[in-house]
Amino acid sequence: MATHAPTAEERDARPLDIETMRASPRRLLAEDAELPSPEELEILTLRLRGHIMIMIPEVEIAAGRQPKDDIPRYCALACVGEARMRLNLEPGRTLPAGIAHAQRLARSVNALCDHVVNLGGDHS
């Protein structure tokens, strides 16, 4: 069964909660961030992956409204490609490797949020 990005009609009509999505990356990327336990890291990693899966089609829709030669459009779509690549990566087996993996996911969430906001996507 093939999957596809949801169409505008298939998406939930509620706007994105960008602030909530930005809270998860802060948990890992803040200067004073405490190291999560392995259990916390697993939950946080799953949450970050979910945010990315929600944001990718939103960024694509917002980018699709821009002219084809628009530089912010190109940058947003490059970010989508990198986020997809990160979704396909497996975290390492050690806690530090898992944290590094989650931090990369967190950076993708932040970047996708930035792009959807900058491109005037549907958000709160």
C-alpha positions in Angstrom: 0.0 0.0 0.0 1.6 3.3 -1.1 1.5 6.3 1.2 1.3 9.9 0.1 1.4 13.3 1.7 -2.1 14.4 2.7 -3.9 16.8 0.5 -5.2 20.0 1.9 -8.6 18.4 2.2 -7.2 15.4 4.1 -5.3 17.5 6.6 -6.7 18.3 9.9 -8.3 21.8 9.7 -6.7 23.0 12.9 -3.6 25.2 12.6 -0.2 23.9 13.7 0.9 24.6 17.2 4.4 25.8 16.4 5.1 26.8 20.0 4.4 23.3 21.3 6.5 21.8 18.5 9.4 24.0 19.5 9.2 23.0 23.1 10.5 19.4 22.4 13.8 20.6 20.7 14.4 23.0 23.6 14.5 20.0 25.9 17.6 18.8 24.1 19.2 21.9 22.6 19.0 24.5 25.4 22.4 25.4 26.9 21.2 24.3 30.3 19.5 21.1 29.1 19.8 18.2 31.5 20.6 14.8 30.0 17.5 12.7 29.6 17.2 9.2 31.0 17.0 6.4 28.4 13.2 6.2 28.8 12.8 10.0 28.5 15.1 10.0 25.4 13.0 7.3 23.7 9.8 9.3 24.3 11.4 12.5 23.2 12.8 10.9 20.0 9.4 9.5 19.1 7.8 12.9 19.7 10.4 14.7 17.5 9.8 12.1 14.8 6.1 12.8 15.0 6.6 16.5 14.7 8.8 16.0 11.6 6.2 13.8 10.0 3.5 16.4 10.6 5.7 19.3 9.5 7.1 17.9 6.2 3.8 18.1 4.3 3.0 21.5 5.8 6.4 22.9 4.6 5.9 21.3 1.2 2.4 22.9 0.9 3.8 26.3 2.0 6.7 26.0 -0.4 4.5 24.9 -3.2 2.7 28.3 -3.0 6.0 30.1 -3.8 7.5 30.7 -7.3 9.7 27.9 -8.5 12.8 30.1 -8.5 12.2 31.4 -5.0 15.2 30.9 -2.8 13.2 30.5 0.5 11.2 27.8 -1.4 14.4 26.0 -2.4 15.8 26.2 1.1 12.6 24.9 2.6 12.5 21.9 0.2 16.2 21.2 1.0 15.3 21.1 4.7 12.5 18.7 4.0 14.9 16.4 2.2 17.3 16.5 5.1 14.5 15.9 7.6 13.3 12.8 5.6 16.9 11.5 5.6 17.1 11.9 9.4 13.8 10.0 9.8 15.4 7.1 8.0 18.5 7.0 10.3 18.7 4.7 13.3 20.0 6.0 16.7 23.1 4.4 18.0 23.0 1.9 20.8 24.6 4.1 23.5 22.9 6.9 25.4 25.3 9.6 23.9 24.6 8.3 20.4 20.9 8.3 21.0 21.1 11.9 22.4 23.1 13.0 19.3 20.5 11.4 17.0 17.6 13.1 18.9 19.5 16.5 18.8 19.7 16.2 15.0 16.0 15.4 14.9 15.4 18.5 17.2 17.3 20.7 14.8 15.2 19.5 11.9 12.0 20.2 13.9 13.2 23.8 14.5 14.2 24.3 10.9 10.9 23.0 9.6 9.0 25.3 12.0 11.1 28.2 10.8 10.3 27.4 7.2 6.6 27.0 7.7 6.4 30.3 9.5 8.6 32.1 7.0 6.6 30.8 4.1 3.3 31.8 5.6 2.1 28.3 6.3 -1.0 27.4 8.4 0.1 27.8 12.0 -0.9 29.3 15.3 
